[in-house]
Amino acid sequence: MNEKSKQKAKAPIAPQVGPSVWAVSDGRAGNAAQVRSIVQALAATGRWMRIAHIQGKGHRDTPITLTPRAPWTWLPGPRWPLEKFALPPEQRSVLSPPWPDVWIAAGRRSAPFTAAVRELSGGKTLTVQVLDPKSSHDAFDLIVVPEHDELDGPNVIRTVGAPSYFSPDNIEDAGQAFADLADENGRSCIVILGGDSKAHTFTDAIADKLGEDLTRLSGLGWRLRITTSRRTPVPIVAKMRALADRIGARFWSGPEDGPNPYLAWLLYSDAAIVTEDSANMLSDAAWHGLPIHIARLEGSSPKFDRFHESLIRRGCARWFEGFLEGWSYEPLREADRVAEEIVKQLLARHPQPKLKTLDDSGDKVVLPDWMQ
């Protein structure tokens, strides 16, 4: 090892700047996405600078996946004995100090661990549970739920849909990677297809009718960008791929179709058609302020019915009736609202230090607002 390498090896590790944050989910894509959105919103430059004085320990850059097993999962969360042993052996070491300043988790099966970390940290960890934990609200500092869940309480934040967020860096990267799409603005529509769930079924009949509508829209001059999800049935994916080839639409369903254009298509589209089954996908389009046309699937549920109505009341969405319209509304930025509440609670626990307001000459120094 040369001298330069030795000096580099001996260089002290830079301390964590800002609070330590753990992002936790049960591995389900939708739950992980909601946690990721809140964490990214919390890390926005202007917001992070207000809490940068908190010197957190044990920060984890990599999201944490916890997958509890039976027989624990057969029981309600508050009745889990020795919840650490509900996890596979390789995951148990996660529940060890140093505890983070902020723990953000999503999904009912992560809730027992959220409550446990709050207790194990002596209340020092700010615990944020996303989605209804199905247990006492007192076990968490903040609970984030969609308003269509109709959950209430002093520590409950109700959002319209899912807390979507797209960072400026990701937007810039997507814009550069797919810059050719900028020339296709005007009568461009992203078509976001979900799939089967507990409440909805993506049937062949639905796919055939949607295919007819998309064919007609293409004939009217609409540039269509069709993307599927993990839950889209394989036969439906095949149908939509064949349709895209036939009408000259862009299509993406996985890495075999090249880099994921999802964010770029949201950026460079003038309208969206989104199937009704996914709060996350509908909320993504609403974050970008796109006129959302909700495409019906088979089935329904009272919760989703209330969610759809909340989007329609806000002016974000209308039901898809085979044609596309244009309108505008205030983009839906719920992750920012959640992140602001987290910052507020962190500052209550860790007030910003008082800073000198005089420079060396004795003249008053005007500090930016976030430093006041």
C-alpha positions as CSV (number, residue, x, y, z in Angstrom):
1,M,0.0,0.0,0.0
2,N,1.5,3.4,-1.0
3,E,1.6,6.4,1.3
4,K,-1.4,8.0,-0.4
5,S,-3.5,4.9,0.2
6,K,-2.4,4.6,3.8
7,Q,-3.4,8.2,4.4
8,K,-6.8,7.5,2.8
9,A,-7.2,4.4,4.9
10,K,-6.5,6.3,8.1
11,A,-8.9,9.2,7.2
12,P,-11.6,9.5,9.8
13,I,-15.1,8.5,8.8
14,A,-17.3,11.6,8.4
15,P,-20.1,11.8,11.0
16,Q,-23.7,11.4,10.0
17,V,-25.1,14.7,9.0
18,G,-28.7,14.9,10.0
19,P,-30.9,12.3,11.7
20,S,-30.4,8.6,11.2
21,V,-33.4,7.1,9.3
22,W,-34.5,3.5,8.8
23,A,-36.9,2.7,6.0
24,V,-38.8,-0.5,6.7
25,S,-41.3,-2.6,4.8
26,D,-42.5,-6.2,4.5
27,G,-41.1,-6.3,1.0
28,R,-44.4,-5.7,-0.8
29,A,-43.6,-3.3,-3.7
30,G,-46.5,-0.9,-2.8
31,N,-45.5,-0.7,0.8
32,A,-41.8,-0.2,0.1
33,A,-42.7,2.5,-2.4
34,Q,-44.7,4.5,0.1
35,V,-41.8,4.4,2.7
36,R,-39.3,5.4,0.0
37,S,-41.4,8.4,-1.0
38,I,-41.6,9.7,2.5
39,V,-37.9,9.2,3.1
40,Q,-37.0,11.0,-0.2
41,A,-39.3,13.9,0.7
42,L,-37.7,14.1,4.1
43,A,-34.3,14.3,2.4
44,A,-35.2,17.2,0.2
45,T,-32.5,19.8,0.6
46,G,-34.5,22.6,2.1
47,R,-36.2,20.2,4.6
48,W,-33.0,18.3,5.5
49,M,-31.1,21.6,6.2
50,R,-33.6,22.3,9.0
51,I,-32.7,19.0,10.8
52,A,-29.0,18.7,9.7
53,H,-27.9,19.6,13.2
54,I,-29.2,16.3,14.5
55,Q,-26.2,13.9,14.6
56,G,-27.8,10.6,14.2
57,K,-26.2,7.2,14.8
58,G,-26.8,3.9,13.0
59,H,-28.2,5.4,9.8
60,R,-29.0,2.8,7.1
61,D,-28.9,3.8,3.4
62,T,-30.4,0.5,2.3
63,P,-34.1,-0.2,2.9
64,I,-34.9,-2.9,5.5
65,T,-37.2,-5.8,4.6
66,L,-38.8,-7.7,7.5
67,T,-40.7,-10.9,6.8
68,P,-42.3,-12.3,10.0
69,R,-43.4,-15.9,9.9
70,A,-46.1,-18.1,11.2
71,P,-47.3,-18.7,13.9
72,W,-46.8,-15.0,14.8
73,T,-48.6,-13.9,11.6
74,W,-51.6,-15.9,12.7
75,L,-52.1,-13.5,15.6
76,P,-53.0,-9.8,15.8
77,G,-49.8,-7.7,16.0
78,P,-50.3,-6.5,19.7
79,R,-50.3,-10.1,20.8
80,W,-47.0,-11.2,19.3
81,P,-44.7,-12.6,22.0
82,L,-41.0,-12.1,21.5
83,E,-41.6,-10.4,18.2
84,K,-37.9,-10.5,17.3
85,F,-38.1,-14.3,16.9
86,A,-41.0,-13.9,14.4
87,L,-38.2,-13.0,11.9
88,P,-36.0,-15.4,10.1
89,P,-32.6,-15.7,11.9
90,E,-30.8,-13.6,9.3
91,Q,-33.1,-10.6,9.9
92,R,-33.1,-10.5,13.7
93,S,-29.9,-8.5,14.0
94,V,-31.7,-5.5,12.5
95,L,-33.5,-5.0,15.8
96,S,-30.4,-3.9,17.6
97,P,-29.0,-0.5,18.8
98,P,-28.0,2.1,18.0
99,W,-31.6,2.9,17.3
100,P,-32.4,5.4,14.6
101,D,-33.8,8.9,15.1
102,V,-36.6,8.1,12.7
103,W,-38.1,4.7,11.9
104,I,-40.6,4.7,8.9
105,A,-42.4,1.5,8.2
106,A,-45.3,0.4,6.1
107,G,-47.6,-2.6,6.2
108,R,-49.5,-4.3,9.0
109,R,-46.9,-6.9,9.5
110,S,-44.2,-4.3,10.2
111,A,-46.3,-2.6,12.9
112,P,-45.3,-4.9,15.8
113,F,-41.6,-4.0,15.1
114,T,-42.4,-0.3,14.9
115,A,-44.0,-0.5,18.3
116,A,-41.1,-2.6,19.7
117,V,-38.4,-0.1,18.5
118,R,-40.3,2.8,20.1
119,E,-40.2,0.9,23.4
120,L,-36.6,-0.4,23.0
121,S,-35.3,3.0,22.2
122,G,-36.9,4.5,25.3
123,G,-39.1,6.6,23.1
124,K,-36.1,8.4,21.5
125,T,-36.9,7.0,18.0
126,L,-39.7,8.8,16.2
127,T,-41.8,6.0,14.9
128,V,-43.9,6.5,11.8
129,Q,-46.3,3.7,10.7
130,V,-47.7,3.9,7.2
131,L,-51.1,2.2,6.7
132,D,-53.5,1.1,9.4
133,P,-51.5,-0.9,12.0
134,K,-54.6,-2.6,13.2
135,S,-53.5,-2.0,16.8
136,S,-53.6,0.8,19.4
137,H,-52.6,4.2,18.1
138,D,-50.7,4.9,21.3
139,A,-47.9,2.5,20.2
140,F,-46.7,4.9,17.5
141,D,-45.7,8.5,17.2
142,L,-47.3,9.0,13.8
143,I,-49.7,6.9,11.7
144,V,-50.1,7.8,8.0
145,V,-53.2,6.4,6.4
146,P,-55.2,7.2,3.2
147,E,-58.3,9.1,4.1
148,H,-60.5,6.4,2.6
149,D,-59.5,4.2,5.5
150,E,-61.5,6.6,7.7
151,L,-59.0,6.2,10.5
152,D,-58.7,9.2,13.0
153,G,-56.8,10.3,16.0
154,P,-54.4,12.9,17.3
155,N,-51.3,11.2,15.9
156,V,-53.0,10.2,12.6
157,I,-52.1,11.9,9.3
158,R,-54.8,11.3,6.6
159,T,-53.6,11.5,3.0
160,V,-55.5,11.6,-0.3
161,G,-54.2,8.4,-1.8
162,A,-50.6,7.2,-1.3
163,P,-47.8,9.6,-0.4
164,S,-46.0,9.7,-3.8
165,Y,-42.8,11.6,-4.3
166,F,-40.2,12.1,-7.1
167,S,-36.9,13.8,-6.2
168,P,-35.4,16.5,-8.3
169,D,-32.4,14.3,-9.0
170,N,-34.5,11.4,-10.2
171,I,-36.6,13.8,-12.4
172,E,-33.5,15.3,-13.9
173,D,-32.0,11.8,-14.6
174,A,-35.2,10.6,-16.2
175,G,-35.5,13.7,-18.3
176,Q,-32.0,13.3,-19.6
177,A,-32.2,9.6,-20.2
178,F,-35.4,10.0,-22.3
179,A,-34.9,13.4,-23.7
180,D,-36.3,12.3,-27.0
181,L,-39.7,12.3,-25.5
182,A,-39.7,16.0,-25.1
183,D,-40.3,16.2,-28.9
184,E,-43.4,14.2,-28.5
185,N,-45.3,16.5,-26.1
186,G,-48.8,17.2,-27.1
187,R,-51.5,14.5,-27.3
188,S,-49.3,12.1,-25.4
189,C,-50.8,9.7,-22.8
190,I,-49.3,7.3,-20.3
191,V,-51.3,4.1,-19.8
192,I,-50.6,2.5,-16.5
193,L,-52.0,-1.0,-16.1
194,G,-52.3,-2.8,-12.7
195,G,-53.7,-6.2,-12.2
196,D,-55.5,-8.7,-10.0
197,S,-55.9,-7.9,-6.3
198,K,-58.3,-8.8,-3.5
199,A,-60.8,-6.3,-4.8
200,H,-60.3,-6.2,-8.5
201,T,-59.7,-8.6,-11.5
202,F,-58.1,-7.7,-14.8
203,T,-60.2,-9.9,-17.1
204,D,-59.7,-10.7,-20.8
205,A,-63.0,-8.9,-21.5
206,I,-61.7,-5.7,-19.8
207,A,-58.4,-6.0,-21.7
208,D,-60.2,-6.4,-25.1
209,K,-62.4,-3.4,-24.4
210,L,-59.5,-1.3,-23.3
211,G,-57.6,-2.4,-26.4
212,E,-60.4,-1.1,-28.6
213,D,-60.4,2.2,-26.9
214,L,-56.6,2.6,-27.1
215,T,-56.7,1.7,-30.8
216,R,-59.3,4.4,-31.4
217,L,-57.3,7.0,-29.5
218,S,-54.2,6.1,-31.5
219,G,-56.1,6.7,-34.7
220,L,-57.1,10.1,-33.4
221,G,-53.4,11.0,-33.1
222,W,-52.7,10.2,-29.4
223,R,-49.2,9.0,-28.7
224,L,-49.6,6.1,-26.2
225,R,-47.1,4.8,-23.7
226,I,-48.2,1.6,-22.1
227,T,-46.7,0.1,-19.0
228,T,-47.7,-2.9,-16.9
229,S,-47.1,-3.8,-13.3
230,R,-46.0,-6.9,-11.3
231,R,-49.7,-7.8,-10.8
232,T,-50.7,-7.6,-14.5
233,P,-51.7,-11.1,-15.6
234,V,-49.2,-12.6,-18.1
235,P,-51.9,-13.1,-20.8
236,I,-52.9,-9.4,-20.5
237,V,-49.3,-8.3,-20.8
238,A,-49.0,-10.4,-24.0
239,K,-52.2,-8.8,-25.4
240,M,-51.0,-5.3,-24.6
241,R,-47.6,-5.9,-26.1
242,A,-49.2,-7.1,-29.3
243,L,-51.5,-4.1,-29.3
244,A,-48.6,-1.7,-28.9
245,D,-46.8,-3.3,-31.8
246,R,-50.0,-3.0,-33.9
247,I,-50.8,0.6,-33.2
248,G,-47.2,1.9,-32.9
249,A,-47.4,2.6,-29.1
250,R,-44.4,2.5,-26.8
251,F,-44.5,-0.5,-24.4
252,W,-42.6,-1.5,-21.2
253,S,-43.2,-4.4,-18.9
254,G,-39.8,-5.2,-17.6
255,P,-36.0,-5.1,-18.1
256,E,-36.3,-7.0,-21.4
257,D,-37.9,-3.8,-22.8
258,G,-34.9,-1.7,-21.9
259,P,-34.5,0.9,-19.1
260,N,-37.6,1.7,-17.1
261,P,-39.3,4.8,-18.7
262,Y,-42.0,5.1,-16.0
263,L,-40.9,8.5,-14.6
264,A,-40.0,9.9,-18.0
265,W,-43.4,8.9,-19.3
266,L,-45.1,10.7,-16.4
267,L,-43.0,13.7,-17.0
268,Y,-43.5,13.9,-20.8
269,S,-47.2,13.0,-21.0
270,D,-50.3,15.2,-21.3
271,A,-52.8,12.8,-19.8
272,A,-52.9,9.4,-18.0
273,I,-55.1,6.3,-18.1
274,V,-54.7,4.3,-14.9
275,T,-56.5,1.2,-13.8
276,E,-58.5,1.6,-10.7
277,D,-56.8,-1.1,-8.6
278,S,-53.7,0.7,-7.4
279,A,-53.6,3.7,-5.0
280,N,-49.9,4.1,-5.7
281,M,-50.2,4.3,-9.5
282,L,-53.1,6.7,-9.3
283,S,-51.2,8.9,-6.8
284,D,-48.1,8.9,-8.9
285,A,-50.1,10.4,-11.8
286,A,-51.7,12.9,-9.4
287,W,-48.3,14.0,-8.1
288,H,-47.5,15.1,-11.7
289,G,-50.8,16.9,-12.1
290,L,-51.8,14.8,-15.1
291,P,-55.5,14.6,-16.0
292,I,-56.2,11.0,-14.7
293,H,-58.7,8.8,-16.5
294,I,-59.6,5.9,-14.2
295,A,-60.1,2.7,-16.1
296,R,-62.5,0.2,-14.5
297,L,-61.7,-3.4,-13.8
298,E,-64.0,-6.2,-12.5
299,G,-64.9,-5.9,-8.8
300,S,-64.8,-3.1,-6.3
301,S,-64.5,-2.4,-2.6
302,P,-65.9,0.4,-0.4
303,K,-62.4,1.6,0.4
304,F,-61.4,2.0,-3.2
305,D,-64.7,3.5,-4.1
306,R,-64.1,6.2,-1.5
307,F,-60.5,6.7,-2.8
308,H,-61.7,7.2,-6.4
309,E,-64.3,9.7,-5.2
310,S,-61.7,11.6,-3.2
311,L,-59.6,12.0,-6.4
312,I,-62.6,13.0,-8.4
313,R,-63.7,15.6,-5.8
314,R,-60.2,17.1,-5.8
315,G,-60.3,17.4,-9.6
316,C,-57.5,15.0,-10.1
317,A,-59.5,12.3,-11.9
318,R,-62.5,11.3,-14.0
319,W,-63.7,7.9,-15.1
320,F,-62.4,6.7,-18.4
321,E,-65.2,6.5,-21.0
322,G,-63.1,5.8,-24.1
323,F,-61.9,9.4,-24.8
324,L,-59.4,11.7,-23.3
325,E,-59.9,15.2,-21.9
326,G,-57.5,17.9,-20.6
327,W,-57.9,19.8,-17.4
328,S,-55.6,21.2,-14.6
329,Y,-55.5,20.9,-10.8
330,E,-53.0,21.4,-8.0
331,P,-50.7,18.4,-8.0
332,L,-51.1,16.0,-5.1
333,R,-48.0,16.2,-2.9
334,E,-48.9,14.2,0.2
335,A,-45.4,12.9,1.0
336,D,-44.2,16.5,1.4
337,R,-47.0,17.0,4.0
338,V,-46.0,13.9,5.9
339,A,-42.3,14.9,5.8
340,E,-43.1,18.3,7.2
341,E,-44.8,16.8,10.2
342,I,-41.8,14.5,10.8
343,V,-39.5,17.6,10.7
344,K,-41.8,19.4,13.1
345,Q,-41.7,16.6,15.6
346,L,-37.9,16.1,15.2
347,L,-37.4,19.8,15.9
348,A,-39.6,19.6,19.0
349,R,-37.2,16.9,20.2
350,H,-34.0,18.4,18.9
351,P,-34.3,22.2,18.8
352,Q,-31.8,23.9,16.4
353,P,-28.8,25.3,18.3
354,K,-28.6,29.1,18.8
355,L,-26.1,30.6,16.3
356,K,-24.1,33.7,16.5
357,T,-25.4,36.6,14.6
358,L,-22.3,38.8,14.6
359,D,-19.3,38.5,12.3
360,D,-15.7,39.2,13.4
361,S,-16.1,42.9,12.7
362,G,-19.2,43.2,15.0
363,D,-21.6,43.7,12.1
364,K,-24.8,41.8,12.2
365,V,-25.0,38.8,10.0
366,V,-28.4,38.0,8.3
367,L,-29.0,34.3,8.5
368,P,-31.3,32.4,6.1
369,D,-34.7,31.5,7.4
370,W,-33.9,27.8,8.1
371,M,-31.0,28.9,10.4
372,Q,-33.0,31.5,12.4
